[in-house]
Amino acid sequence: MKILGLSFSPRKSGNTVILLKQALRGARQEGAETELYSVAGKNIRACDGCWTCFGKGKCHINDDMQILYDKMLGSEGIIFGTPIYVYSMTGQAKTVLDRMVALSTPDRNLSNKVGGVIVVAGSIGLIDAAKDFYFMIVMRKMVPANLVGVYAAKKGDAREMKQAMESARNLGREMVQITAKKFTYPEGFPRNFFAYGTHTR
């Protein structure tokens, strides 16, 4: 079993990464293999809206997202971690979530994988980002695990927050235990990625 920690922070060693590392320690405590992947310094371009991935199941943009696709598909659980920038998830996070539309075919998708969330804010915006992640998790037919929400204004503050670090470790442990239950969504009920309206009559 593999649990992937995915950092959307442009910093390689900030509070988001500190908490993700702690969560992965918890996952290893439960016997899982773990990996931390940071988008910091990676070449991940914005979705260009071509929609060819809906038919082919693969994005035509040849960048570091191709590596991340393989890491997500090769993991049983994914912990999504982001700091809050200007009241929302980072631009890097939104770019990756947009590009994840390519993982929507029967043989390339995130269905039944466990998804956890870590959000770090200096001020407001934490809850909106958490809701966006959980909506994505449910729409991808992933199994939702816990949320770790932390207010940490300065780099490294999270390390001194005993309850936050314990919650992060427990998130990792929970990810493994949920995965071990092998929950699967019933077949034949695809997610409605579009709201109904005049274009769907």
Backbone hydrogen bonds, N-H to C=O, Kabsch-Sander energy under -0.5 kcal/mol:
donor,donor_aa,acceptor,acceptor_aa,energy
3,I,33,E,-2.7
4,L,77,G,-3.0
5,G,35,E,-3.3
6,L,4,L,-0.6
6,L,79,I,-3.2
7,S,5,G,-0.6
7,S,37,Y,-2.7
8,F,6,L,-0.5
8,F,81,G,-2.9
18,I,14,G,-2.3
19,L,15,N,-2.3
20,L,16,T,-2.2
21,K,17,V,-2.7
22,Q,18,I,-1.6
23,A,19,L,-2.3
24,L,20,L,-2.4
25,R,21,K,-1.8
26,G,22,Q,-1.8
27,A,23,A,-1.9
28,R,24,L,-2.4
29,Q,25,R,-2.1
30,E,26,G,-1.0
30,E,27,A,-0.6
31,G,28,R,-1.9
32,A,27,A,-2.2
33,E,1,M,-3.0
35,E,3,I,-1.7
37,Y,5,G,-3.3
37,Y,35,E,-0.5
39,V,7,S,-2.2
42,K,39,V,-2.4
44,I,42,K,-1.1
45,R,43,N,-0.5
54,F,51,W,-1.2
55,G,52,T,-1.0
56,K,52,T,-2.3
57,G,53,C,-2.6
62,N,60,H,-0.5
63,D,61,I,-1.3
64,D,43,N,-2.5
66,Q,63,D,-1.6
68,L,64,D,-1.7
69,Y,65,M,-2.7
70,D,66,Q,-1.5
71,K,67,I,-1.8
72,M,68,L,-2.6
73,L,69,Y,-2.7
74,G,70,D,-1.7
75,S,72,M,-1.4
76,E,2,K,-2.2
77,G,2,K,-1.5
78,I,114,V,-2.9
79,I,4,L,-3.1
80,F,78,I,-0.6
80,F,116,G,-2.9
81,G,6,L,-2.8
81,G,79,I,-0.5
82,T,118,I,-2.3
84,I,120,V,-1.8
85,Y,83,P,-0.6
85,Y,88,S,-2.8
88,S,85,Y,-0.9
90,T,83,P,-0.6
94,K,90,T,-2.0
95,T,91,G,-2.3
96,V,92,Q,-2.1
97,L,93,A,-2.6
98,D,94,K,-2.4
99,R,95,T,-2.1
100,M,96,V,-1.4
101,V,98,D,-1.4
102,A,99,R,-1.7
103,L,100,M,-2.0
104,S,102,A,-1.4
105,T,108,R,-1.6
108,R,105,T,-1.1
110,L,103,L,-0.5
112,N,141,K,-3.2
113,K,110,L,-1.9
114,V,76,E,-2.2
115,G,143,V,-2.7
116,G,78,I,-2.3
117,V,146,N,-1.8
118,I,80,F,-2.8
119,V,148,V,-2.5
120,V,82,T,-2.1
121,A,150,V,-3.0
129,A,125,G,-1.6
130,A,126,L,-2.2
131,K,127,I,-2.6
132,D,128,D,-2.0
133,F,129,A,-2.1
134,Y,130,A,-2.4
135,F,131,K,-2.3
136,M,132,D,-2.0
137,I,133,F,-2.6
138,V,134,Y,-2.4
139,M,135,F,-2.6
140,R,136,M,-1.8
141,K,138,V,-1.8
142,M,137,I,-2.7
143,V,113,K,-2.8
145,A,115,G,-3.3
148,V,117,V,-2.4
149,G,147,L,-0.6
150,V,119,V,-2.5
152,A,121,A,-1.8
152,A,150,V,-0.7
157,D,154,K,-2.2
159,R,156,G,-0.9
160,E,157,D,-1.6
161,M,158,A,-1.7
162,K,160,E,-1.0
165,M,161,M,-2.5
166,E,162,K,-2.2
167,S,163,Q,-2.4
168,A,164,A,-2.2
169,R,165,M,-2.2
170,N,166,E,-2.4
171,L,167,S,-1.9
172,G,168,A,-1.8
173,R,169,R,-1.9
174,E,170,N,-2.8
175,M,171,L,-2.6
176,V,172,G,-1.5
177,Q,173,R,-2.1
178,I,174,E,-3.0
179,T,175,M,-2.2
180,A,176,V,-2.2
181,K,177,Q,-0.6
181,K,178,I,-1.2
182,K,179,T,-1.8
183,F,178,I,-0.5
189,F,186,P,-0.6
193,F,191,R,-1.1
200,T,197,G,-1.8
201,R,198,T,-0.7
